Amino acid sequence: MTRKLNFNAGPAGLPLPVLEEARDQFVDFRGTGMSLVEHSHRGKAYDAVHQEALALFAELLNLPKTHGAMLLQGGASLQFAMLPLNFLPAGKSADYIVTGHWAKLAFSEAGKLGTVRKAADCANVDKTYTRLPKPEEISLDPKAAYVHMTSNNTIFGTEWSSLPDAKGARLVADMSSDILSRPIDAAKFSLIYAGAQKNLGPAGLTAVIVDRDWLKDARADVPDILRYQKHLDAQSLYHTPPVFAIYLFGLNLKWIKAQGGAAGMEARNKAKADALYGALDRLSGFYKAPVEKAARSWMNVVFRTPTPELDDAFAAEAAKAGMEGLKGHRSAGGLRASLYNAVSPDDVKALVSFMDDFAKRKG
């Protein structure tokens, strides 16, 4: 079988060794005579997988003892509501830095549950987001219950390379599309959440990191299934977890560790982004990369050809050449190459070669 080069924005590709190990163990998991999807989540076979995944996640993030990690269901979108349910009490407000579609949706969902304010919104007149707000454009309330940011903008291709100043308030981040793509200082965040389907594993799983001290301030009048404290106390086993997703998550973390951990991913991802943006800049007479250079995402590279018709032709011809997922998001148009951890430098080299050829033929 010839595997496609997968540039999808999510669910995204997984490293081939991870898929092969899962395949080889699927019917008879580690000699138990049963598939892992058939094992009890309370049994020894699965418990070993679960605890190993949690421990390795904490290790790769260099997670301080002050913080705990959870593996939850519901996707990052559930966290848009779960966060304010736990940490936005009556009489307080939360600040949201709106830098794209998902940040805007997080703001909107929280507003249904409490008082929220936009600390910044860097939308262009056409409602696209091609830059990040300057420090002077961010108006934060030092008494805010928390400050929410989205670290990477998958649709419009912007990414924070340094953190905004939260002015003493607790900083929360949606890191769904760039977690473990480079090292972070988790201690600077009171809560991080990330859907797994970009860099961590398959869809259906969300990783959450929380400052244990902040949990003392969490509301207690929330259903247990939506309380972070309940899930942390139960070691993410309060109810039946997505066992196979967590198994693949653990295998993927082992692969990341073997590549040098977060630092190894940083070197790999920077090289990929440099190669692709370098091609876009070199071929700027044909391709246009709309994002300000200082805000360019390593994970999601957006670009356009001279016309929408050529954009469509590019995506179609690339698909015939074995490159999937290059069509831009339906709300943004154009083209997009997502360069998550599993995308190899050789994949990017092949894409750049195709771009050169396409520009030569169509320019």
C-alpha positions as CSV (number, residue, x, y, z in Angstrom):
1,M,0.0,0.0,0.0
2,T,1.2,3.5,-0.8
3,R,0.3,5.9,2.0
4,K,-0.8,9.4,1.2
5,L,1.0,12.5,2.4
6,N,-1.5,13.8,5.0
7,F,-1.7,17.6,5.4
8,N,-5.2,17.5,6.9
9,A,-6.0,20.0,9.6
10,G,-7.6,17.4,11.8
11,P,-8.2,14.7,12.4
12,A,-4.6,14.6,11.4
13,G,-2.1,11.9,10.6
14,L,-0.4,9.7,13.1
15,P,3.2,8.4,12.8
16,L,3.3,5.1,10.8
17,P,5.1,3.2,13.6
18,V,2.2,4.1,15.9
19,L,-0.4,2.8,13.5
20,E,1.6,-0.4,12.8
21,E,2.0,-1.2,16.5
22,A,-1.7,-0.6,17.1
23,R,-2.5,-2.8,14.1
24,D,-0.3,-5.6,15.3
25,Q,-1.8,-5.6,18.8
26,F,-5.4,-5.0,17.9
27,V,-6.8,-8.5,18.0
28,D,-4.6,-9.9,20.7
29,F,-3.4,-7.1,23.0
30,R,-0.1,-8.0,24.6
31,G,-0.9,-11.7,24.6
32,T,-4.1,-11.3,26.7
33,G,-6.2,-13.1,24.1
34,M,-8.5,-10.1,23.8
35,S,-8.4,-6.8,22.0
36,L,-7.8,-3.7,24.1
37,V,-11.3,-2.4,23.1
38,E,-12.8,-5.5,24.8
39,H,-10.9,-5.1,28.1
40,S,-12.5,-3.6,31.2
41,H,-11.3,-0.1,31.9
42,R,-11.0,-1.3,35.5
43,G,-8.8,-4.2,34.6
44,K,-5.0,-4.6,34.9
45,A,-4.3,-4.6,31.1
46,Y,-6.0,-1.3,30.5
47,D,-4.9,0.3,33.7
48,A,-1.3,-0.1,32.8
49,V,-1.9,1.7,29.4
50,H,-3.8,4.4,31.2
51,Q,-1.3,5.2,33.9
52,E,1.6,5.0,31.5
53,A,0.0,7.5,29.2
54,L,-0.7,10.0,32.0
55,A,2.8,9.7,33.3
56,L,4.4,10.1,29.9
57,F,2.3,13.1,29.1
58,A,3.4,14.8,32.4
59,E,7.0,13.9,31.6
60,L,7.0,15.3,28.1
61,L,5.5,18.5,29.3
62,N,7.8,18.7,32.3
63,L,4.7,19.2,34.3
64,P,5.3,20.6,37.7
65,K,3.8,18.9,40.8
66,T,1.5,21.9,41.2
67,H,-0.4,20.8,38.1
68,G,-2.4,17.7,37.3
69,A,-3.3,16.1,33.9
70,M,-6.6,14.6,32.9
71,L,-7.8,12.7,29.8
72,L,-11.4,13.6,29.0
73,Q,-14.0,13.1,26.3
74,G,-16.0,15.7,24.4
75,G,-13.4,17.4,22.4
76,A,-12.0,20.9,23.0
77,S,-15.4,22.3,22.2
78,L,-16.7,20.9,25.5
79,Q,-14.0,22.8,27.3
80,F,-15.5,26.1,25.9
81,A,-18.3,25.4,28.4
82,M,-16.6,23.3,31.1
83,L,-14.0,26.0,31.8
84,P,-16.5,28.7,32.7
85,L,-18.8,26.3,34.5
86,N,-15.9,25.6,36.9
87,F,-14.2,28.9,37.1
88,L,-16.5,31.7,36.2
89,P,-18.6,32.5,39.2
90,A,-21.4,35.0,39.5
91,G,-20.1,38.5,40.0
92,K,-16.9,37.9,38.1
93,S,-15.9,38.3,34.5
94,A,-13.4,36.5,32.2
95,D,-11.3,38.0,29.5
96,Y,-10.9,36.4,26.1
97,I,-8.3,37.3,23.5
98,V,-10.0,36.6,20.2
99,T,-7.6,35.7,17.4
100,G,-9.7,33.4,15.2
101,H,-12.7,31.2,14.7
102,W,-12.2,28.9,17.7
103,A,-11.2,31.7,20.0
104,K,-14.4,33.5,19.0
105,L,-16.5,30.4,19.6
106,A,-14.9,29.9,23.0
107,F,-15.9,33.5,23.9
108,S,-19.4,33.0,22.6
109,E,-20.0,29.8,24.5
110,A,-18.6,31.2,27.8
111,G,-20.9,34.2,27.4
112,K,-23.9,31.9,27.7
113,L,-22.8,30.9,31.2
114,G,-21.4,34.1,32.7
115,T,-19.9,37.6,32.1
116,V,-17.1,37.7,29.5
117,R,-15.4,40.6,27.7
118,K,-13.1,40.7,24.7
119,A,-9.7,41.8,25.8
120,A,-8.7,42.0,22.1
121,D,-10.1,41.1,18.7
122,C,-7.7,41.4,15.8
123,A,-10.2,40.6,13.0
124,N,-9.8,42.3,9.7
125,V,-12.6,44.1,8.0
126,D,-13.4,40.9,6.0
127,K,-13.5,38.9,9.3
128,T,-10.3,37.1,8.6
129,Y,-7.4,36.9,11.1
130,T,-4.0,37.4,9.6
131,R,-2.1,38.8,12.6
132,L,-2.0,38.7,16.4
133,P,-2.8,41.7,18.6
134,K,0.0,43.9,19.6
135,P,0.5,44.2,23.4
136,E,-1.0,47.7,23.4
137,E,-4.1,46.3,21.7
138,I,-4.8,43.9,24.6
139,S,-6.9,45.5,27.4
140,L,-6.9,43.1,30.3
141,D,-8.8,43.3,33.6
142,P,-6.4,42.3,36.4
143,K,-9.4,41.2,38.4
144,A,-10.6,38.8,35.7
145,A,-11.4,35.3,36.8
146,Y,-9.1,34.2,34.0
147,V,-7.6,35.2,30.7
148,H,-8.3,32.9,27.8
149,M,-6.1,32.6,24.7
150,T,-5.9,30.2,21.7
151,S,-2.3,29.5,21.1
152,N,-2.6,28.5,17.4
153,N,-5.2,29.5,14.8
154,T,-5.8,26.5,12.6
155,I,-8.1,28.2,10.1
156,F,-6.2,31.4,9.4
157,G,-2.6,30.2,10.3
158,T,-1.4,32.4,13.1
159,E,0.4,31.2,16.3
160,W,1.7,32.9,19.4
161,S,5.4,32.5,19.8
162,S,5.4,34.3,23.1
163,L,2.7,34.6,25.8
164,P,0.6,37.7,26.3
165,D,1.0,39.4,29.7
166,A,-2.1,38.3,31.8
167,K,-1.6,41.2,34.2
168,G,-1.6,38.9,37.2
169,A,-4.8,37.0,36.2
170,R,-4.9,33.3,35.6
171,L,-3.9,32.3,32.1
172,V,-5.9,29.6,30.2
173,A,-5.0,28.3,26.8
174,D,-6.6,26.2,24.1
175,M,-3.6,24.4,22.7
176,S,-5.4,21.9,20.6
177,S,-3.3,22.4,17.5
178,D,0.2,23.0,18.8
179,I,0.6,21.2,22.1
180,L,3.9,19.2,22.2
181,S,5.0,20.8,18.9
182,R,7.6,22.7,21.0
183,P,8.4,23.1,24.7
184,I,6.2,25.2,26.9
185,D,6.4,26.3,30.5
186,A,3.2,24.7,31.8
187,A,3.6,26.4,35.1
188,K,2.7,29.7,33.5
189,F,-0.8,28.4,32.8
190,S,-3.6,27.8,35.3
191,L,-5.3,25.5,32.7
192,I,-4.5,24.1,29.3
193,Y,-6.8,22.0,27.2
194,A,-6.2,20.3,23.8
195,G,-8.2,18.1,21.5
196,A,-6.0,15.2,20.7
197,Q,-6.6,15.0,17.0
198,K,-3.8,17.2,15.8
199,N,-0.6,16.3,17.6
200,L,-1.5,13.9,20.4
201,G,-3.7,11.1,19.0
202,P,-7.1,10.4,17.4
203,A,-10.3,12.3,17.8
204,G,-12.5,11.6,20.8
205,L,-9.9,12.5,23.5
206,T,-9.1,15.8,25.1
207,A,-6.1,16.4,27.4
208,V,-6.5,18.9,30.2
209,I,-3.9,20.3,32.5
210,V,-4.9,22.3,35.6
211,D,-3.3,24.1,38.5
212,R,-4.3,22.1,41.5
213,D,-4.4,25.2,43.7
214,W,-7.0,26.8,41.3
215,L,-9.3,23.9,41.9
216,K,-9.9,25.3,45.4
217,D,-11.8,28.2,43.8
218,A,-13.9,26.0,41.4
219,R,-17.6,25.9,41.7
220,A,-19.1,22.9,43.5
221,D,-22.6,23.3,42.2
222,V,-21.7,21.7,38.8
223,P,-22.7,18.2,37.8
224,D,-19.9,15.8,38.7
225,I,-19.3,14.8,35.0
226,L,-18.3,18.4,34.3
227,R,-16.1,19.0,37.4
228,Y,-12.4,19.0,36.8
229,Q,-11.8,18.1,40.5
230,K,-13.9,14.9,40.1
231,H,-11.9,13.7,37.0
232,L,-8.6,14.6,38.6
233,D,-9.4,12.8,41.8
234,A,-10.5,9.7,39.8
235,Q,-7.3,9.8,37.7
236,S,-9.5,10.2,34.5
237,L,-11.4,7.1,35.4
238,Y,-14.6,8.7,36.8
239,H,-16.5,7.0,34.0
240,T,-15.5,4.7,31.1
241,P,-12.7,6.6,29.2
242,P,-12.1,6.3,25.5
243,V,-9.8,3.4,26.0
244,F,-8.5,2.9,22.4
245,A,-8.0,6.7,21.9
246,I,-5.9,6.8,25.1
247,Y,-3.9,3.7,24.0
248,L,-3.0,5.5,20.7
249,F,-2.3,8.7,22.6
250,G,0.2,6.7,24.7
251,L,1.8,5.1,21.7
252,N,2.1,8.6,20.0
253,L,3.7,10.0,23.2
254,K,6.3,7.2,23.1
255,W,7.1,8.1,19.5
256,I,7.4,11.8,20.4
257,K,9.8,10.9,23.2
258,A,11.9,8.8,20.8
259,Q,12.2,11.8,18.5
260,G,13.7,13.9,21.3
261,G,10.5,15.0,23.1
262,A,9.1,18.5,22.8
263,A,12.6,19.9,22.0
264,G,13.0,17.4,19.2
265,M,9.6,18.3,17.9
266,E,10.5,21.9,17.9
267,A,13.6,21.4,15.8
268,R,11.6,19.2,13.4
269,N,8.6,21.5,13.1
270,K,10.7,24.7,12.7
271,A,12.6,23.0,9.8
272,K,9.4,22.1,8.1
273,A,7.8,25.5,8.5
274,D,11.0,27.2,7.3
275,A,11.1,25.0,4.2
276,L,7.4,25.7,3.3
277,Y,7.4,29.5,4.1
278,G,10.8,29.8,2.4
279,A,9.2,28.4,-0.8
280,L,6.2,30.7,-0.5
281,D,8.5,33.7,-0.1
282,R,10.7,32.6,-3.0
283,L,7.6,32.1,-5.2
284,S,5.8,35.2,-4.0
285,G,5.1,36.3,-7.5
286,F,2.7,33.4,-7.7
287,Y,1.7,32.3,-4.2
288,K,0.5,34.7,-1.5
289,A,0.9,34.0,2.2
290,P,-1.4,36.5,3.9
291,V,-0.3,36.1,7.6
292,E,2.1,38.6,9.0
293,K,5.6,37.0,9.2
294,A,5.8,37.5,13.0
295,A,2.6,35.6,13.5
296,R,3.1,32.7,11.1
297,S,2.0,29.4,12.4
298,W,4.3,26.4,12.3
299,M,1.3,24.1,12.4
300,N,-1.0,25.5,9.7
301,V,0.4,27.3,6.7
302,V,-2.2,29.1,4.7
303,F,-1.6,30.5,1.2
304,R,-3.3,31.2,-2.1
305,T,-2.5,31.1,-5.8
306,P,-3.5,34.0,-8.1
307,T,-7.2,32.9,-8.4
308,P,-9.8,30.7,-6.7
309,E,-9.9,28.5,-9.7
310,L,-6.1,27.9,-9.5
311,D,-6.5,27.2,-5.8
312,D,-9.0,24.4,-6.7
313,A,-6.7,23.1,-9.4
314,F,-3.8,23.0,-7.0
315,A,-5.7,21.0,-4.4
316,A,-7.1,18.6,-7.0
317,E,-3.7,18.0,-8.7
318,A,-2.0,17.6,-5.3
319,A,-4.6,15.0,-4.3
320,K,-3.8,13.1,-7.5
321,A,-0.2,13.3,-6.6
322,G,-0.9,11.7,-3.2
323,M,-1.1,14.8,-1.1
324,E,-4.3,15.0,0.9
325,G,-5.9,17.9,2.9
326,L,-4.5,20.9,1.2
327,K,-7.8,22.7,0.5
328,G,-8.4,25.7,2.8
329,H,-11.1,25.8,5.5
330,R,-14.5,26.4,4.0
331,S,-14.8,29.7,5.9
332,A,-11.4,31.0,4.6
333,G,-10.9,29.5,1.2
334,G,-7.5,29.2,-0.4
335,L,-5.1,26.5,0.5
336,R,-3.7,25.2,3.8
337,A,-1.0,22.7,4.7
338,S,-1.1,21.5,8.2
339,L,2.4,20.4,9.4
340,Y,1.6,18.6,12.7
341,N,4.2,16.5,14.4
342,A,3.5,13.4,12.3
343,V,4.2,15.2,9.0
344,S,7.7,14.4,8.0
345,P,10.4,16.7,6.6
346,D,10.3,14.6,3.4
347,D,6.5,15.2,3.1
348,V,7.2,18.9,3.1
349,K,10.0,18.5,0.6
350,A,7.6,16.7,-1.7
351,L,5.0,19.5,-1.3
352,V,7.6,22.2,-2.0
353,S,8.6,20.3,-5.2
354,F,5.0,20.1,-6.3
355,M,4.5,23.9,-5.6
356,D,7.5,24.7,-7.7
357,D,6.2,22.6,-10.6
358,F,2.7,24.0,-10.3
359,A,3.9,27.6,-10.3
360,K,6.1,26.9,-13.3
361,R,3.2,25.4,-15.3
362,K,0.5,27.8,-14.2
363,G,2.3,31.1,-13.6
